[in-house]
Amino acid sequence: MLRLTRRTFAFWMVGISTALGTIDIFGIAKTVYAQSLQQQHDETSSGLKTAWQPKEGSWTPQSPKRLDIGKIKVIWLKGTPYEMGVQQGTFLKKEIGDLGREVLNGLSFAGRGLGLSRLATRRSFPGVVEECEGMVSVAKDVGMTMDACMVLSFGDVFQEYLSYLLPKALFNDGCAHFLTAGSATPDNGFYQGWTLDNNSNPLPYWIDNPVIQVRQPNDGIPHVAITIPGVGWPNAGFNAEGLIISNNTSHPKNYEDLDVKGKSTVQLMAYIIKNAGTYDEARAIMETYPRMRSNLVIITDAKSRKAGVFELLGKEMGIRELPANGVLYMTNHFASAEMLGRDASNQSSHNRFKSFQQLLAPDGSRSKYGQFTPQTILQVLRDRTNPNTMESSPTTVYDDNASIGGNGSLRQVIFDPERLMFWVANGEVPIPNNPFTCFSMGEMLGLTNAVPCPSPSLN
């Protein structure tokens, strides 16, 4: 178990300035607190959707419950943020406790002693605090506190600024997402693959605890969030309008390019997937809020056949939108003309980007262009070929730093948004080698026009 004590925090604090180069962490914190008192955006006045209903038939939210399928924990949540927090805390209480007292106590100490929870509270979207209050009300006896919950809710930001301070068991660094549409498919489809990776070593807590939240808010679009226990944000989200969002880690070359008045990217994703029914609505939200960390976010909309990779710094972004050939992808570095060279990228990201070029592009050396179906997406997610040497890494190697399927995957998902369907890899490392369990979001939500899974899994 990760040992996380106050003495450990003290030693880590001494090393932060070295670990993050010339960043003045305490100066940043002072600036953050001063600026956090300024007027925040009024998120509740933007006229976004409430009381969602499908275009065909009527819909009633499904009752809260938990269903386990292999390692995957599926939980149905509904109501207000507080109510959904209570439900998550009830259904995942054991898994929250499995983080361990040392980790939860360390998060609480960071939140309270370093003021991180106060910052997160001031910067969070409406409902985040209430959801934490609900979760803590039922999970406090296993160690979850408001301070710990708020640090987790803003965890992507704190990972960026304080990556040598927060527990490594909680945060990953990697990922890739790709979209194939139109002529890239044999049936004019809109298929996607996503892999959530981590450098060097697997994170046991993530591998043992994949969570699918079926979120049915009173005031927004029902959606699924693919995530871990104890948080209200998605690593990837998919709503009942067919919108998909996921993020890939990136880091800025210059930390001054971030915005200390900005938002958490994962919270922004949660806000978008709850409120945006189209790509244009999602893009408008992305353009409204500055970010406190660097990231890449992909947003896809099967209905309008629009998609974009958003390459994010604080107040600046580059957008690579879906081209006419129907192929779009991202790894962990910026590739748009506006942002090229402004991230601190590594060779692994460029290797995997090159693999996507070889496998997805019409003229790629290993191209499957025109053949993409969910089964073909699976083949790409499992590909362990080094794009430079054309050699495949053995499955005994967790992270080969070169291939899409060998980059240390913690989670892999295939999406078919036109049928509101997705498949999640379900099992042990290596994650890509497991069967992908099928889920019909239409059936999960009880929609009248739900398309059932053609089979229990892909393999």
C-alpha positions, 0 to 999 in steps of 0.5 A: 500500500502507498505510504502517505504521511504528514512527514512524506508530505513535508519532504515532498513539499521541499522537493516540489520546486526542483521537480517542477523546475522554476515554478514558484508554487507558493507564488502561484497559490497566493495568486490563485487565492487572490484571483479566486475572489473575483467574480466567477462565470454564472454557469446557471444562466446559459440557458442550457437543457433541463428535464431532458426527453428523447425526440421519440417516445418518453423517458423516465429515469431508472432507479438507482442500483449497482450491477457487477459484470466481471471487474466492471461496476455499473451504478445507476444514479439519479436526481440532484447532485447531492442525491447522486453523491449519496447513491455513489457513496452507498454503492461504492463505499467498499471501493472508496474505502479500498483506497486505504486510510493513508491515501484518504488521510493524505488527500484530506491533509492536502485539502485542509492543510494546503488549502487545496479543497478551498481552491477546488470549492471556489473553482468548481462547477455548480453541483460538485460540492453538493455531490461531494457532500452527499458522498461524504454523508455515507462514506465518511466512516471509510475515510472519505472527507469533504477535503479529500473529495474536493481534492479528487474533484479537482485532481487533474489540476493538482496533478499538473501543478503538484504531481510529485505531491499527490498519491500516484495511485490515483492519477494516470499519464497517457491515453489515445483516442481515434475516430473513423467515420464515413468513407473510412468505414464500410457502412458510413459508420462513426466508430471510435476507440479510446485507451487510457494508459499509464506510464511504466507501471499499472495502477492496481486500483484503476485496473481493479475498479473500472466504474460506469456511472449511468448518470440521470441528472434532474437538470441535464442530459442522461449520460454514462461516465467511465471513471473510478470510484469516488469522483463525479467526473469522467475520463470518458463520457457518452450522452444520450444525444450521442455526444462523446468526450474524452481527454488525453494528458498533455503538459505545457512547455511553459507553465505561464501558459496556464491560467490560475483562474481557470477550470478543471478539464475533467469537470469541464468535460462533466459539464459538457456531457451533461449540458451539450446535445451537439458539437456546436454547443460543446465547442461553445462551452469549451470556448467559454472557460479558461483552463487551469491545466493543459490537456487534449480533449476530443468531442464527437457528435454522430448526429451532425458528423462533426468532431474536434480535437481541442488542444488546450492551454490556459486561455488558448486552444487549437482545434483540429476538426474532422476532415473529409476523409473521416479520420481524426486521432490524438495522443499526448502532444499538440499537432494543430498549427496554432499549438504545435511545439507548445507542449512538453511532449515525449517520444511515446506520444509521437510513436503512437501518433505515427501508428495511427497515421499508418493504420488509419490514414487512406495512404497509411503503410498498414492502413485499414481505411474503409474497413473500420467496424467495432471489430476493426477498432478492436484490432487497432486498440490491440496493435503492439507494433512499433511504427519505426521498427515494425516489431511487436512487443510481447504481451509480458511488456506492460509499457513499450512506449511505442504502440497503441496496444502496448502503451500501458493500458488501464482502460479501453473502450469502443464506441458506436454512438449512432446505436448508443452502444459501447464496449469496455475491456473487462479483465486483467493486464494486458487490458487489450487482450480481454473480451470487450463487454457490450453495453447498450446505453439505450437499454441502460436508460430504458429508452423506447427505441433502444438498440440491444447489443448484438452479442455479450462481448467482442473478442 
